[in-house]
Amino acid sequence: MLECRQEQNPIQPFSIKAHQAETAWKWVRKEMGLEGDKQFVLHHLRHTTASRMINAGVDLYTVKAVLGHASIQVTERYAHLDPSKLAHAISVLEA
């Protein structure tokens, strides 16, 4: 299904409207029994996706494109360095 959507519109394959996303998210929360959890919000999935891509080595400009950010500064908010990446950066300098 996702490949078909991308073939139909390679520029913007996922053209869901905000109210459609909210309706779907309400359904998901209800199905999971998390209707009352005010901290379980849709944006957290976006944040997790961005953080995982960055931690897996995907560059910020690619993540920016995937998330549809207008500027790289917005994407940089998701670029949390984990301690192992910091240690690796130092080890490169020491080599």
Summary of the structure (lengths in Angstrom):
residues: 95
radius of gyration: 17.2
end to end distance: 47.2
largest distance: 52.7
contacts: 179
relative contact order: 0.07
helix: 63%
strand: 0%
